[in-house]
Amino acid sequence: MLTVSIIIPAYNEEKSIVRVLERVAASPVPGVRYETIVIDDGSSDRTAELVAARPELYTRFIRMTQNGGKGAAVRAGLAAATGDYVLFQDADLEYDPADYHKLFLPVQRFDADVVIGSRFMAPAYVRVYYFWHQVGNRLITSLFNIFNNTTFTDIYSCYLLYRRTLVTSQELEADGWDQHAEILCRAVSRGRIYYEVPISYHGRTYDEGKKIRGKHAVAVIQMIVRRRLRA
C-alpha cells in the first residue's frame, strides 16, 4: 500500500475548502492511502472553523497563529508528513482531485520519483486564463529544462508529486512562491525517474481569489539559477 501525504495550505478559502476536501475523499485510488494534511495559514475568514467542523475529511489539521504565506504553510505541512510521497493540493477549485489516478500511475507502474500534472498535455479541459501567465510559465519551464536537461511542459502546476525522502522541510530556504521551484529543483537533482501526466484546470480570476502575480516570476527564476549553480 502506497501512502501519499496530501499537503493542502489554505488562506481565506472559506468558499472552497470543504468542497476540495470532499473531492479528495471522493477520489480514492486502489493501492494508495491518503494522509491528508490541512494547514490554515492564519485565515481571517471562516476557513479554520469550517475545516475543524469536518474532521472526517482529513488526517491532520495544523492552524498557524498568523499568516506567514503559502511557503510557511507548506513547510509546516511537510514537517508533519509521513507518507512515501508528497502531493500538493491547492485549497481552491483550480485543480481537481479526480486526476489523482493519473498522477499515481507512473509511481505504481514505473516507480517514478517525480510526477507533474501538466495543463498543456491535451487535458480534458482547461479554462482560458491570463495570456501573460502562460508566457511566464513557459519561460520558467524552458529555463528549468535548460538547466536540468529535462523536458517538462508545466513546472508551475500545483500538482507536484514526489518521493518524500528526496526533499526535507528543514533544508528548504524559500518561503515565497519560489519555494515550489526549490522543491522541484532538489527533487529532480536527487531523483532518477520523472513523468508528466495531463490534468484538467479550472483557473480562477483575480476577482475570484487568484493570488499569484507576474512579479513572482523574478524570484522563481532566481531560485532555478541559484539551485543549478549549487548543484
C-alpha positions in Angstrom: 0.0 0.0 0.0 1.4 3.4 -1.1 0.9 6.3 1.3 0.7 9.8 -0.1 0.8 12.9 2.1 -1.6 15.4 0.5 -0.5 18.9 1.6 -3.3 21.5 1.5 -2.3 25.0 2.5 -5.3 27.3 2.9 -5.7 31.1 3.4 -9.1 32.7 3.4 -10.6 29.8 1.3 -14.0 29.5 3.1 -15.8 29.3 -0.2 -14.0 26.2 -1.4 -12.0 24.4 1.3 -14.8 22.0 2.3 -15.6 21.1 -1.3 -11.9 20.5 -2.0 -11.6 18.1 1.0 -14.8 16.3 -0.1 -13.4 15.8 -3.6 -10.1 14.4 -2.2 -12.1 12.0 -0.1 -14.3 11.1 -3.1 -11.2 10.3 -5.3 -9.7 7.1 -3.9 -7.1 5.2 -5.9 -6.6 1.5 -5.5 -3.4 0.7 -3.7 -3.0 4.3 -2.3 -3.7 5.5 1.2 -4.1 9.3 1.7 -2.6 11.2 4.6 -4.5 14.5 4.2 -2.8 17.4 6.0 -4.6 20.8 6.0 -2.7 23.9 7.1 -4.7 27.0 7.8 -2.3 30.0 7.3 -3.9 32.4 9.8 -7.1 32.9 7.8 -9.2 35.9 8.8 -12.4 34.3 7.5 -14.2 31.0 8.5 -11.7 28.7 6.8 -10.4 27.2 10.0 -13.8 26.9 11.6 -15.2 25.0 8.5 -12.2 22.6 8.5 -12.4 21.9 12.2 -16.1 21.0 11.8 -15.3 18.2 9.3 -12.6 16.1 10.9 -13.6 13.0 8.9 -12.2 14.7 5.8 -8.6 14.9 6.8 -5.8 13.2 8.8 -4.3 16.2 10.5 -5.2 19.9 10.8 -2.5 22.5 11.5 -3.5 26.0 12.5 -0.9 28.7 12.1 -1.2 31.5 14.6 -0.6 34.2 12.0 -0.4 34.5 8.2 3.1 33.5 7.1 2.4 33.0 3.4 1.9 29.8 1.4 5.6 28.8 1.7 5.4 28.8 5.5 2.2 26.7 5.4 3.8 24.2 3.0 6.8 23.9 5.3 4.6 23.1 8.3 2.8 20.5 6.3 5.9 18.9 5.0 7.3 18.7 8.6 4.2 16.7 9.6 4.1 14.5 6.5 5.0 10.8 6.9 3.9 9.3 3.5 6.0 7.6 0.9 5.2 10.5 -1.5 4.1 14.1 -1.1 1.4 15.7 -3.3 0.4 19.4 -3.2 -3.3 20.3 -3.5 -4.4 24.0 -3.6 -7.4 24.8 -1.4 -9.3 26.5 -4.3 -11.0 24.5 -7.1 -8.5 25.1 -9.9 -7.2 21.6 -9.7 -9.4 18.5 -9.5 -8.6 15.5 -7.2 -10.4 13.4 -9.8 -7.0 13.5 -11.6 -5.1 11.7 -8.8 -5.3 8.4 -10.5 -3.3 9.8 -13.4 -0.6 11.2 -11.1 -0.2 7.9 -9.2 0.0 5.7 -12.3 3.7 6.4 -13.1 4.6 5.7 -9.5 2.7 2.5 -9.3 3.8 1.3 -12.7 7.3 2.8 -13.2 8.5 3.6 -9.7 8.7 7.3 -10.6 10.4 9.7 -8.3 8.7 12.9 -9.5 5.4 13.3 -11.3 4.0 16.7 -12.5 0.4 17.2 -13.6 0.6 19.3 -16.8 -2.1 21.6 -18.1 -0.5 21.6 -21.5 -0.6 17.9 -22.4 -4.1 17.6 -24.0 -6.2 17.6 -20.8 -9.9 17.0 -20.9 -10.5 20.8 -20.4 -8.6 23.9 -19.5 -10.3 27.2 -18.6 -9.0 30.1 -20.7 -6.9 32.3 -18.3 -4.3 35.0 -18.4 -2.0 35.2 -21.5 0.9 36.6 -19.7 0.7 33.9 -17.0 1.1 31.3 -19.7 4.0 33.2 -21.3 5.7 33.4 -17.8 5.0 29.7 -17.1 6.6 28.7 -20.4 9.6 30.9 -19.9 10.2 29.5 -16.4 9.6 25.9 -17.6 12.1 26.4 -20.5 14.7 27.8 -18.2 14.3 24.9 -15.8 14.6 22.4 -18.7 17.8 24.0 -20.0 19.4 24.0 -16.6 18.3 20.4 -15.7 18.3 18.7 -19.1 14.6 17.8 -18.7 11.5 18.0 -21.0 8.7 19.2 -18.6 5.9 21.3 -20.1 4.4 22.8 -16.9 6.7 23.1 -13.9 4.4 25.5 -12.1 1.5 23.3 -11.9 0.2 22.8 -8.4 0.2 19.1 -8.9 3.7 18.1 -8.0 4.1 14.6 -6.6 7.5 13.4 -5.4 9.2 10.8 -3.2 9.2 12.4 0.3 12.7 11.4 1.1 14.1 13.5 -1.8 13.4 16.8 0.0 13.1 17.6 3.7 11.3 20.6 5.1 14.4 21.5 7.2 16.6 22.2 4.2 14.2 24.5 2.4 15.4 28.1 2.1 12.4 29.8 0.4 9.0 30.7 1.9 7.6 32.6 -1.1 6.3 31.5 -4.5 9.9 30.4 -5.4 9.6 27.6 -2.8 7.9 25.4 -5.4 10.8 25.8 -7.8 13.2 25.0 -4.9 11.4 21.8 -4.1 11.3 20.7 -7.7 15.0 21.5 -8.3 16.0 19.5 -5.3 13.8 16.5 -6.1 14.9 16.4 -9.8 18.6 16.6 -8.8 18.2 13.7 -6.5 15.7 11.5 -8.3 16.1 9.4 -11.4 12.7 8.8 -13.0 10.4 11.7 -13.9 7.0 11.8 -15.6 4.3 14.2 -16.6 0.6 13.4 -17.0 -2.2 15.6 -18.4 -4.6 17.2 -15.9 -7.6 19.5 -16.3 -7.5 23.0 -15.0 -10.2 25.5 -13.9 -8.2 28.6 -13.2 -9.6 31.4 -11.1 -9.5 35.1 -12.0 -8.1 37.7 -9.6 -11.7 38.7 -8.7 -12.3 35.0 -7.7 -9.3 34.9 -5.4 -6.3 34.1 -7.5 -3.1 35.3 -5.7 0.0 34.7 -7.8 1.2 37.7 -9.8 3.7 38.2 -12.7 6.2 39.8 -10.3 6.6 36.4 -8.5 8.4 35.0 -11.6 11.5 37.0 -10.8 12.1 35.1 -7.6 11.3 31.8 -9.3 13.9 32.4 -12.0 16.5 33.4 -9.4 15.8 30.2 -7.5 16.2 28.0 -10.5 19.5 29.6 -11.4 20.8 29.5 -7.8 19.9 25.8 -7.3 21.7 25.0 -10.6 24.8 26.8 -9.6 24.9 25.0 -6.3 24.3 21.5 -7.8 
